[in-house]
């Protein structure tokens, strides 16, 4: 058993899809599947029940998951020892952000770093939330702006903003004249959602909430391309869930679609920062920035 096998296992366990896990790890599916088979052979038990279209954890796999996560977190934390007890203010802080998020949240984080440690280098990487979490776990990033919640050992998070949602539709849609909509208004309509790969945990929670509210005709698209989403809505008369404050919301409006606010106080979609707990514990600019941001009230976008 080696650390790579554990990392592969945890990725598949969280994605429940070999292809999605391979994309997250930047490998192909074949070696990923082979290494997990080797791990199962060594353990003498199956970790997954593999169906034609579905992958599920076995009872042993579920029991194995948390200890495996713990071992990965401890292993990855070893890299922090080389950094010493405190970070030098002149060092770069590697920042990540999801391109789907409103720019004002990333701007807030970068401006706070400049206030706390003027002149600090802040190289920024843009990736989907799932990719950013993988970079944080392997200590290739120090802090990232992602969608919350995040369920990953060794990472801490702080919510900075909460989204308001809207439904995008054609201007001649029967719902376009409404001042606002509820989930019951959408019950018999097809609703488009962007790819779940951008953040599987958040998107699953969103889908479950919609279904509980009676919205069952949900179509998950294989991408997050807003231009293509606008084309789908225009040609199929489907609806799409969006956030007006994001670039995506503006693109849909510019494509001639109407955005009607969604009135659902129980639908929470938050954006915030995530960082390795061990890195913040060392102090320095990262810890100072987090302390400043903790004092800010939650923004509504």
C-alpha positions as CSV (number, residue, x, y, z in Angstrom):
1,X,0.0,0.0,0.0
2,X,1.3,3.5,-0.9
3,X,0.2,7.1,-0.5
4,X,-0.8,7.3,-4.2
5,X,-3.2,4.4,-3.9
6,X,-4.8,6.1,-0.9
7,X,-5.1,9.4,-2.8
8,X,-6.7,7.6,-5.8
9,X,-9.1,5.8,-3.5
10,X,-10.2,9.0,-1.7
11,X,-10.8,10.8,-5.0
12,X,-13.0,8.0,-6.4
13,X,-14.8,7.7,-3.1
14,X,-15.7,11.4,-3.1
15,X,-16.6,11.6,-6.8
16,X,-18.2,8.1,-7.1
17,X,-17.1,8.2,-10.7
18,X,-13.7,6.9,-12.0
19,X,-13.7,9.3,-14.9
20,X,-14.4,12.4,-12.7
21,X,-11.8,11.3,-10.2
22,X,-9.2,10.8,-13.0
23,X,-9.9,14.4,-14.2
24,X,-9.5,15.7,-10.7
25,X,-6.2,14.0,-10.3
26,X,-5.0,14.8,-13.8
27,X,-4.4,11.2,-14.7
28,X,-6.1,8.8,-17.1
29,X,-8.8,6.3,-15.9
30,X,-6.8,3.2,-16.7
31,X,-3.9,3.6,-14.2
32,X,-6.3,4.9,-11.6
33,X,-8.5,1.8,-11.9
34,X,-5.5,-0.5,-11.9
35,X,-4.0,1.0,-8.7
36,X,-7.3,0.8,-6.8
37,X,-7.6,-2.9,-7.9
38,X,-4.1,-3.5,-6.6
39,X,-5.1,-1.9,-3.3
40,X,-8.2,-4.0,-3.0
41,X,-6.1,-7.1,-3.8
42,X,-3.7,-6.2,-1.0
43,X,-6.5,-5.5,1.5
44,X,-8.3,-8.7,0.5
45,X,-11.6,-6.8,0.2
46,X,-13.5,-4.7,-2.3
47,X,-13.7,-1.0,-1.8
48,X,-16.3,-0.3,-4.4
49,X,-19.3,-1.9,-6.0
50,X,-18.9,-1.2,-9.7
51,X,-22.1,-1.0,-11.8
52,X,-22.4,-0.2,-15.5
53,X,-23.3,3.4,-14.8
54,X,-22.7,3.7,-11.1
55,X,-20.0,3.3,-8.5
56,X,-20.8,2.9,-4.8
57,X,-18.6,2.3,-1.7
58,X,-18.9,-1.1,-0.1
59,X,-19.4,-1.3,3.6
60,X,-15.7,-1.8,4.0
61,X,-15.0,1.1,1.7
62,X,-17.1,3.4,3.8
63,X,-15.2,2.3,6.9
64,X,-11.9,2.7,5.1
65,X,-12.5,6.2,3.9
66,X,-12.0,8.4,7.0
67,X,-8.8,6.6,8.1
68,X,-7.5,7.0,4.5
69,X,-8.4,10.7,4.6
70,X,-6.6,11.1,7.9
71,X,-3.4,9.4,6.6
72,X,-3.4,11.7,3.5
73,X,-3.9,14.8,5.6
74,X,-1.0,13.8,8.0
75,X,1.2,12.9,5.0
76,X,0.5,16.2,3.2
77,X,1.2,18.2,6.4
78,X,4.8,17.0,6.4
79,X,5.6,19.5,3.7
80,X,4.7,22.3,6.1
81,X,7.6,21.4,8.3
82,X,10.1,22.8,5.8
83,X,8.5,26.2,6.0
84,X,9.6,26.9,9.6
85,X,7.6,28.2,12.4
86,X,6.4,31.4,10.7
87,X,6.1,32.7,7.2
88,X,8.2,35.6,6.0
89,X,6.1,38.5,4.9
90,X,8.2,38.9,1.8
91,X,7.3,35.4,0.5
92,X,4.6,34.8,-2.1
93,X,1.2,33.5,-0.9
94,X,-0.3,31.3,-3.6
95,X,-3.9,32.1,-4.1
96,X,-6.5,30.1,-6.1
97,X,-10.0,31.1,-7.2
98,X,-12.9,29.5,-9.1
99,X,-13.6,31.5,-12.3
100,X,-17.4,31.0,-11.7
101,X,-17.3,33.2,-8.6
102,X,-18.0,37.0,-8.5
103,X,-14.7,38.9,-8.9
104,X,-15.4,41.1,-5.9
105,X,-14.8,38.2,-3.4
106,X,-11.3,37.5,-4.9
107,X,-10.7,41.2,-5.0
108,X,-11.5,41.4,-1.2
109,X,-9.0,38.6,-0.4
110,X,-6.2,40.2,-2.5
111,X,-6.9,43.7,-1.1
112,X,-6.8,42.3,2.5
113,X,-3.4,40.7,1.8
114,X,-2.1,44.1,0.5
115,X,-3.3,45.8,3.6
116,X,-1.8,43.3,6.0
117,X,1.5,42.8,4.1
118,X,2.1,45.5,1.4
119,X,4.1,44.4,-1.6
120,X,3.6,40.6,-1.0
121,X,3.5,38.5,-4.1
122,X,0.1,37.0,-4.8
123,X,0.2,34.6,-7.8
124,X,-3.4,33.6,-8.7
125,X,-4.5,30.3,-10.1
126,X,-8.0,29.9,-11.7
127,X,-9.5,26.4,-11.4
128,X,-12.9,24.9,-10.6
129,X,-13.4,24.4,-6.9
130,X,-12.7,20.7,-7.1
131,X,-9.3,21.3,-8.7
132,X,-8.5,24.0,-6.1
133,X,-9.2,21.7,-3.3
134,X,-6.8,19.1,-4.8
135,X,-4.1,21.8,-5.1
136,X,-4.6,22.8,-1.4
137,X,-4.5,19.2,-0.3
138,X,-1.1,18.8,-2.0
139,X,0.2,22.1,-0.7
140,X,0.4,23.7,-4.1
141,X,-1.8,26.5,-3.0
142,X,-2.0,28.4,0.3
143,X,-5.6,29.8,0.1
144,X,-8.4,29.5,-2.3
145,X,-11.8,31.2,-3.0
146,X,-14.3,28.4,-3.5
147,X,-17.9,27.4,-3.1
148,X,-18.8,26.1,0.3
149,X,-19.2,23.8,2.1
150,X,-15.9,21.9,1.9
151,X,-15.7,18.5,3.4
152,X,-12.0,17.7,3.4
153,X,-9.7,16.8,6.3
154,X,-7.0,19.3,7.2
155,X,-8.7,22.3,5.6
156,X,-10.5,25.1,7.3
157,X,-13.0,27.5,5.7
158,X,-14.7,30.8,6.2
159,X,-17.8,32.0,4.4
160,X,-17.5,35.5,2.9
161,X,-20.6,35.9,0.7
162,X,-24.0,34.3,0.0
163,X,-25.6,34.2,-3.4
164,X,-29.0,35.3,-4.5
165,X,-30.4,33.1,-7.2
166,X,-32.4,33.8,-10.3
167,X,-34.0,31.7,-13.1
168,X,-32.9,32.5,-16.7
169,X,-35.5,32.1,-19.4
170,X,-36.5,33.4,-22.8
171,X,-38.2,36.8,-22.9
172,X,-41.4,35.2,-24.2
173,X,-41.6,32.5,-21.5
174,X,-44.8,32.5,-19.5
175,X,-42.8,33.0,-16.3
176,X,-40.9,36.0,-17.6
177,X,-43.6,38.4,-16.3
178,X,-43.3,37.3,-12.7
179,X,-41.7,39.6,-10.1
180,X,-40.2,36.5,-8.5
181,X,-40.5,32.7,-8.6
182,X,-40.7,29.9,-6.1
183,X,-39.7,26.3,-6.6
184,X,-43.3,25.3,-7.0
185,X,-43.5,27.5,-10.1
186,X,-40.7,25.4,-11.7
187,X,-42.2,22.0,-10.9
188,X,-43.2,21.0,-14.5
189,X,-40.3,22.6,-16.2
190,X,-36.9,21.4,-17.3
191,X,-34.1,23.1,-15.3
192,X,-30.5,23.1,-16.6
193,X,-27.6,22.9,-14.1
194,X,-23.9,23.3,-14.9
195,X,-21.5,20.4,-14.6
196,X,-21.3,18.8,-11.1
197,X,-17.6,18.3,-11.6
198,X,-16.9,22.0,-10.6
199,X,-17.8,21.1,-7.0
200,X,-19.5,17.8,-6.4
201,X,-20.5,18.3,-2.8
202,X,-22.1,21.7,-3.4
203,X,-23.8,20.7,-6.6
204,X,-25.2,17.5,-5.0
205,X,-26.7,19.6,-2.2
206,X,-28.2,22.0,-4.7
207,X,-29.8,19.2,-6.7
208,X,-31.2,17.5,-3.6
209,X,-32.7,20.8,-2.4
210,X,-34.4,21.3,-5.8
211,X,-35.8,17.8,-5.9
212,X,-37.2,18.2,-2.4
213,X,-38.9,21.3,-3.6
214,X,-40.6,19.5,-6.4
215,X,-38.2,20.3,-9.3
216,X,-37.5,16.9,-10.7
217,X,-36.8,17.6,-14.4
218,X,-33.2,18.5,-13.8
219,X,-30.7,18.2,-16.7
220,X,-27.0,18.2,-15.7
221,X,-24.9,19.6,-18.5
222,X,-21.4,18.1,-19.1
223,X,-19.8,21.6,-19.0
224,X,-20.0,25.0,-17.4
225,X,-20.0,27.1,-20.6
226,X,-22.5,29.9,-20.1
227,X,-22.7,30.7,-23.8
228,X,-23.8,27.1,-24.5
229,X,-26.3,27.3,-21.6
230,X,-27.8,30.4,-23.1
231,X,-28.1,28.6,-26.5
232,X,-29.8,25.6,-24.7
233,X,-32.4,27.9,-23.0
234,X,-33.0,29.8,-26.3
235,X,-33.6,26.8,-28.4
236,X,-35.2,24.3,-26.0
237,X,-37.2,26.7,-23.9
238,X,-35.7,25.2,-20.8
239,X,-34.9,27.2,-17.7
240,X,-31.5,27.6,-16.0
241,X,-30.5,28.4,-12.5
242,X,-28.0,31.3,-12.3
243,X,-26.7,34.0,-10.0
244,X,-27.1,37.6,-11.3
245,X,-24.0,38.9,-9.7
246,X,-21.7,36.5,-11.5
247,X,-20.2,36.8,-15.0
248,X,-22.5,33.9,-16.0
249,X,-25.5,36.0,-15.0
250,X,-24.4,38.9,-17.1
251,X,-23.6,36.7,-20.1
252,X,-27.2,35.2,-20.0
253,X,-28.7,38.7,-19.8
254,X,-26.5,39.9,-22.8
255,X,-27.8,36.9,-24.7
256,X,-31.3,38.3,-24.5
257,X,-32.5,36.1,-21.7
258,X,-34.6,37.4,-18.7
259,X,-33.5,36.7,-15.1
260,X,-36.4,36.4,-12.6
261,X,-35.3,36.3,-8.9
262,X,-35.9,33.0,-7.1
263,X,-37.6,33.4,-3.7
264,X,-36.2,30.6,-1.6
265,X,-34.7,31.5,1.8
266,X,-33.7,27.9,2.4
267,X,-31.4,27.8,-0.7
268,X,-28.0,28.7,0.6
269,X,-25.1,28.9,-1.8
270,X,-22.0,30.3,-0.2
271,X,-18.6,31.4,-1.3
272,X,-15.6,31.8,0.9
273,X,-12.0,30.9,1.5
274,X,-10.4,27.6,2.3
275,X,-6.8,27.0,3.6
276,X,-4.7,24.3,5.2
277,X,-5.2,24.5,8.9
278,X,-1.5,23.7,9.5
279,X,-0.4,26.6,7.3
280,X,-2.5,29.2,9.1
281,X,-1.3,27.9,12.5
282,X,2.2,29.1,11.6
283,X,1.1,32.7,11.6
284,X,2.4,35.3,9.1
285,X,0.3,37.1,6.4
286,X,-2.0,34.2,5.9
287,X,-3.1,34.0,9.5
288,X,-3.4,37.8,9.7
289,X,-5.6,38.0,6.6
290,X,-7.9,35.2,7.9
291,X,-8.2,37.1,11.2
292,X,-9.2,40.3,9.4
293,X,-11.8,38.5,7.2
294,X,-13.4,36.8,10.2
295,X,-14.4,40.3,11.4
296,X,-16.3,41.1,8.2
297,X,-20.1,40.5,8.0
298,X,-21.4,38.0,5.4
299,X,-22.0,39.8,2.1
300,X,-25.0,39.1,-0.1
301,X,-24.4,39.0,-3.8
